[in-house]
Structure formats: C-alpha cells, structure tokens
Amino acid sequence: MNPYRLLVIVLCLALSGGVGVLAVADPIRWNLTAYKAQPGLTATVRADTLLVAWVGGATVEYRAYFVVDQRTPKLARLAVRKQGGSWKLLATQLTPEYRVASAIRRVTQQQTEPLEKLGVPLTEATLNKIKWDAFWDSPLLTGDVPPLSHKTSVPTLARFANHPGMPRLASEIKRVTATYQVTEGAVRTNGARLEIRFDGVRAGTFSGYLQYDIFKGAGLMRQTLMAKTEDPSVAFKYDAGLSGMPLHQSTRLLWRDLARNWQQLRFGTPPDKAPVTVKSSNRLMASETAAGSIAVFPPPHSFFWARETEQNLGYSWYRTDSAQTFSFGIRQADYEEDPHFTHNFALYSARPGTWQRMPMFILLSPNSGKEVIEQALAYTHHDFFKPLPGYKVMGYHYHVGLVKRFTDTGGSGRINDIEAVKSVGINLFGVIDGVRGDARNAVDDSFLEAQAAYYQTARLHSDKDFLLMPHDENSTNGRSYELGGHHDLLLSKPVFWRNTRKPGQPLVEQHLTYGPVYNLGSPDDLMAMTERENALISMPHPRTKGSTGYPDAIKDTPHFLHERYFGLGYRWGMGIDASESRLGEYRFIPLWDEVNNWMAARDRPLKYAMAISETRSDYGDRGKPPYDDIYGMSPVNYLKIDHVPTVDDMSPVIKALKEGAFFVTSGEVLITSFALTGRGEKRLLTADVEWTFPLDFIELVWGDGLQTYRNVIPTTDLPPFGKKRFTIPVDATGKKWVRFAAWDVATNGAMVQPQRLEPDTTTK
C-alpha cells in the first residue's frame, strides 16, 4: 500500500477513536491548479484523499475527507472540533444520493387562450417559448381524472403543433438514481469558499457533475448535482441525501412535526423498502450522535415551484438501509395532496443545454440535534420576515374567499389565514378577492352590497398591528373596462363602483347608502377612478397564466402608460428553471427590465416590482393553517412606512408603492437602506445589505431605453450572517434608469425599485 495512503488511514483512525475504516480510494487525479490556500480554509491531498479543513467562527473547526471509491465520490469522514477539545467523528463513508423524476413539459390552455384572443398563431415556436412558464401543469400526474377547478386552465386534450395532447402516459415518466463514473476531482478557491467538483454523473436524461461547496465561517456545506439535458421538453424534480450514515447506539433522527413538537427516531427497525417521507416543520431534519449532529435542508424558496397552496407535502426523508447504516435527506413530492390542486404542480423546467442545479445544504455541528436545527433556522430568521425599523412587511395577492369563509363561521370567528401570515411576520395582508359569488358579475346594487360586506369583513380581521387590505383582481372576462390580461386594483380606502356605464351616465353618482359610486364602462373610466380615489393598478403575473401575451399587447395604450398603472407582480415559478441563480431569472426579471426600457424610451414613469403570492385558501375547507409553509412559498415587500394603517385609510401603503419606497425580498437578504446621490454623469449608489446564507453577488442593472445591462460584483469573500455598506460609482452617461439587487448562494435575494437617472436629481 502507498505509504501516504496508509498515513491517512492511521490519522483518520486516530481522529475517529479507531471506529471504522477508511475506504480504500480509487487512484484518481486531484486538480488543484485553481486552489489558493488561505487561513481558515485549506485543502491537501494525500494518497488519493482530499482533506478540506476550515473554521466555522472563532470556536469550531471542521474537516471533510473526500475520496472516490469505485468511481463514486464519497465523504469518507466528517469531523468537528471545539476550541481546545478533541476531534469528534460525525459520520463516515457517505455517498451522495440523488433521485430524479422527469416527464414532459406541456403548455396549458390558460396560456394559449389569451394568445388566441390576440390573434397570435399557436406555432411550434410560440409553444416552445411559453411552455416553460406553465402554471396549471402537473407532469407526474397520469390518468384522465378532470380537475375540480380551473378546468380550462390545464393542458388541452387535443394535439396541435408540438403539444402532445392529454392524458399523460406513465411511459413519459422516467425515475432514476444518479450514477457516477468519476476519474478526477477538481478543487477551486472562490473567495472564502472552496468548490470540489466531480465530473462523470448521469441521472437519466441529465448528465453533468457533482459539486461540494465549503463555506468558511460556518459548518455549512452545499452538495449540488449540476446537470443538463438536450431533450426538448423536460420537467423534473429531485430528491437528495446522504446514504451510508453509520448507526451507533446514540444515533437518532430529530425534527419538529407540523405542530412544532420535537420528534425523534431511534432506529432499531427492519430495513425500509423505500424512503420514508417526513412532514417536518421548516424543511429541516438532523442526525445526532454522541459526537455531534448533521442537519440537511433545501434552499428555502427555490426548492418550490409556484403553487396555489402552501400545504406541507413532506420535504424530508429517511431510510433504514441495514442494521449498520441509514440514509436521509430532502425530497420533493410528485403532486399536491389537496384534490383541488392536484393538476397544478408544475415541477422545474429544464430548458435544453442549461445547467440545472439540485442543491442540498449540510450543516455540521458539535452540538445536539436540536441545537443544529436551531442553527439552521437562523438562515431564515426562523422562517420569519425580520422586522426592520421604519418598515412594514406586506404579503400580497392572496385568494382567500374572505366573505364566504367568514360568513360560514356565523360571523363569530376569524379565518385561519390571519394567524398563519402573522406567524411569519407579515403586517400587511393583501387579499385580492374583490366581490365573489353570485354578485361578481352583477351590475345592480347587489354588487355594491357585496363590496360593503368585503370591506367590513376586512375591518373585522384587522387590528392596530395588522391590516387586511381588501383589494381586487379583475380576472373575469367580459367587463367593458378590462385593461388586457389580469390587473389588480389597489385601493387607498373603500371605494364603490359598478361594472357598467350606460350611454350618457355620469362617471360618478351619489348613492344614498354608499356615497359616491363609479360607473365603469371603459379603461379610461377605471383610470379616472384611480386618479380621483388615489388607487393603483398592477399586473399580477405578466407573460404567464391569463396574462400570457401581456403587457406586450398593451404597452402603447394610455392606461398602461398611466402613472397609476405602477407595477408588475413578482413571483418566482410560473415557471421556475432550476438553472436560475436569481429568483425569477427567466420570466419576471428580464420582463421587468424590458418594460422599464419601454417606459424610459417614452419618458413615462417606471414600473415597480411588487412581490406577490398567488396562493389560495378559498377552495376546500382547510383554509391556510399556520403549520403550512407560508414562509417558503412567497416573496414579500418591505414598505417604508412607520405604522400599520387602517382599512379606511390605506393611503400610506399606496404612497409607498407609488413612490417606489419599498424593496422586494425572499427574506434572507435585506436592503435596509439605498441611495443614489450625485448630479450629472457622476453618481454614487450606496446600499446597506444584510444576509444570512453566504452572499453570492450584488449587481447594478441599468437600461438605456433599448437594452438592459448589468455589472455583477462577486461577494464570495464575505462570510455568512453579515452586513455591509456597498458603494458603487455610477457613470450615468447613456443610462436612463438603474436598480440594485443582492443574491445569496441559496438563490435568495432582494431588489430595490429602479430609479430614473434624471440630469440633476438625488434619490433615496
């Protein structure tokens, strides 16, 4: 045996107290040409074994030993040591496990119908463009059971262009476990982190490499399968984990259940035939031994495609493999459990040739399983939108069924949504029900009565620290004042209107009960009402769902160019591509920037991004229980207002939105202040940013009225849980607008609103 390899084995046996043996590594080449040693983060190779050593703050050290055994990469050892203590062995002989399920991405009727009305030919090229943004697709759902709702939103039965028709066939679905044929490992220094890469991975239609990222300053690792496909219409999901975890007398799995009570598994059971799903709170599970603990968890937001319910489907798994070993990790479900939404579970889109990311975070600790779970929760502020002085947190665009559900209680209780959204730190709850039920299409006083009930029910669900905002999404075809696509009407106070205006009828009439009542017969009427009543318009899900083809089709209309049409709904998903390094990278962000080039070229006010949810609790009887994953599913808006207003005066919210005095975020990255100062061509952008997961990059994005440009600045040298003031000189020459954003390694991020670069202005 090679003497260096023998030395490594001896050292590892000493480290582990003589427990177990080190796998005999395959002879492979380790490429360290891109590695640069630094204090607190080192990599050394001895006898085909890579040892990475790093510090996790001032008091803890970590070691990970990487080998390749039978062409499969393995974590031969994971060890931890407290300052002044001895090394403790957390685990040995771990194999990265990936299970991938892929199927066919289909375009939906919800997308094609708006295009047909616009006269857009449904060609193969058109379908190839829009299919990736499908919402009511469920690629792993076979059979011909029709949906309980949205019957015309799902993929159509008939074949056309390159649409394969319905129903889906079981033969379309491919389920595979990743296999490895590794002959080389590469180590790269990237700021204060190391990247260890193993080429030669296959998972069905996907091929690529496995990468581990080691983050200095924490016991944090990221295990990622990076792979691409050349197939033309792939939708997929993945499960990830660590297999070969050794079982000791002290081994147990820990998690919190949906009631947030601690649960444990001590093993001692026969081997499992298949992975066991665990519905853990906060997407977290930990393995504990006498030596310490290992927690595994997914990215908190990009792990989820857009859904209409936040129901916890079980994102953790374990499997007893033998009397000596077990496996555990993270998982994604095949489809929704609630029968109202089983046809809406779109999975990831995998555009041909794009590198799809399938990450799992691993957190090492010398402490107990409960403590490592608490440490992992710190990365999401315990699944809570952190309060910031001078800001209030707004969650927006929720379908609630407010009046009906409240009426069904007998008017004596509150819907469970209130406790659910309060539990994640939301102060301003934007409901977009408007009038529902039989009165929705009425043109008589029954519509006004329903509006009054809506506003009163909102009052009954609000308090001094919480506001239920009664807004309205117009998604009903046939109204004479439709603007094109869906639009949200955001009110500053209760306003009454009718959905028609007869010839010669005034815009506003006085009603004995409701006061001023607007008669809306055209887009001009609606925009006039927004001017008089200090209301705003936003498009909630542009270029997808019922707004497919919009706002493109209305970009030159007076109402879209109007200053009161202020925003576009920001939501990842609808569709989400797992190659994204920013939430909303494929559909929303390019659209937002393109729209602002339109506006700048016309010298019109810029459009702002408003975070939306799109989840609904108006179907079925479960509502929105507080044990659902409210935090993980949707971004929020941090509005610069100093108090929670009332239903009868929501003008502080409208003012902040109209002025762009807010930022959107997933919650982990916060832009606590932002300013663009200076005059003429020389400007200075200043942004105070704080983060939990290691920050990946910040960016300056700008447009000249025709094209969008960006300056991406890596921040890989920064530790997790940091704060920093960034100052970026801005040459305003040729630029019409500019915006700032920050993104972390888990695809989480925050974006401020774009600022016009006027010749002599300063913006804060």
Secondary structure by P-SEA (a helix, b strand, c coil): ccaaaaaaaaaaaaaaccccccccccbbbbbcccccccccccccccccbbbbbbbccccbbbbbbbbbccccccccccccccccccccccccbbbbbbbbbbbbbbbccccaaaaaaacccccaaaaaacccccccccccccccccccccccccccccccccccccccccccbbbbcccccccbbbbbbcccbbbbbbcccccccbbbbbbbbbbccccbbbbbbccccccccccccccccccccccccccbbbbbcccccbbbbbccccccccbbbbbccccbbbbbccccbbbbbccccccccccccccccccccccccccccbbbbbbbbccccccccccccccccccccccccbbbbbbbccccaaaaaaaaacccccccccccccbbbbbcccccaaaaaaaaaccccccaaaaaaaaacccbbbbcccccccccccccaaaaaaaaaaaaaaaaaccccccccbbbbccccccccccccbbbbbbccbbbbccccccccccbbbbccccbbbbbccaaaaaaaaaaabbbbbbcccccccccccccccccccccccccccbbbbbcccccccccccccccccaaaaaaaaaaaaaaccbbbbbbbbcccccccccccccccccccccbbbbbcccccccccccaaaaaaaaaacccccccccccccbbbbbbcccbbbbbbbbbbcccccbbbbbbbcccbbbbbbbbcccccccbbbbbbbbbcccccccccccccccccccccccccccccccccc
